[in-house]
């Protein structure tokens, strides 16, 4: 619903609170970028409240090209973010830390939790609350959307709600109290984190989750708030996905299987390599095939030795580590693939944003993850989806062999259906229903106050 359709002469003002916003390089930045841009495209005035650029360049890594993708109409307000525990420049260390780093770190972590129960981020609460007040004073905010993590971002939205009755949305990329891999609680029911979340959810206009399992977990936790909870899946952004082309059935050369993304320690990498060896031995359609792994092995620039060793153990059978792939090269990487490998850690609450990017290509997908993962719910019905029945080398081999056969035999009709299936997860199609619903809330509130 655009501003004109809302019957408002001035554009409604949405304040978007996101710690990780371009040029941040983190995984959630694409959801943040798309959210701000989509509200702007539908006629909202959008102000983004985020951390200073230096935060990302110094601590997390940055991608300057992402800033070019921010809608020109979006105003980005950057505020200081202090992250002492991540400081590696000894010249910036206080004397107390230099004298006893371990004792200082313990003290600092306790200090972080005083304003808000979140290590490293707690002190940001006062900074963003004050900034939100200033933004509202200069141009009244009609709606706040805050995305986590860090979860301290929610406090700015709550603050405006308490001060000026501004409705707000809590957008979770993961979960706060739930470990999405193990399914266990991360914070006890009487903890400060649990009390904060309960208060925030109760006051929110809407609460967004990335998949049904995470939403249902929270519905059980807060049954009285179930009606305000919605699934807003990650989806894919057409301008950011690889520009691949379907080459049709592969009949005259060896196949290339590929993975793009961070390989976390929870990914069954060794099981995959062992399964690949079995598949290559058993299927003539995999003769000379390659399995290329692009991305980081672990969370840091230097590959984890155990992961690198696992990949190298399959080198003779065509498994290779290609290193991280930049945005400029990502299309080239995908364009080499005949089959995509979706390798994830176990967890029924795990979807991964990568699955939507894979869907956008229309290429066959082999799911090397537990069948109960939430990613299975997304892929179910895809005509070129090949899930494992269990995470064992034998089951992985069976799925790889099936995918290889499909890559060599699937006709244009099946491939077209695969592309159509993926197109349904375009991010604007996923996000627009919620934005339209929120526009109605803002319109009604404006009419009442008029």
Helices and strands as residue ranges (DSSP letters): E 13-17, H 29-41, E 45-51, H 53-55, I 56-60, G 64-69, E 75-79, G 84-86, G 90-92, H 95-99, H 101-115, H 124-138, E 143-148, H 153-164, E 167-172, H 192-203, E 206-209, H 212-221, G 223-228, E 229-231, E 256-260, H 269-282, G 284-286, E 290-294, H 305-312, G 315-317, E 319-323, H 327-335, E 339-343, H 354-361, E 364-368, H 374-379, E 385-387, H 393-409, H 412-423, H 427-449
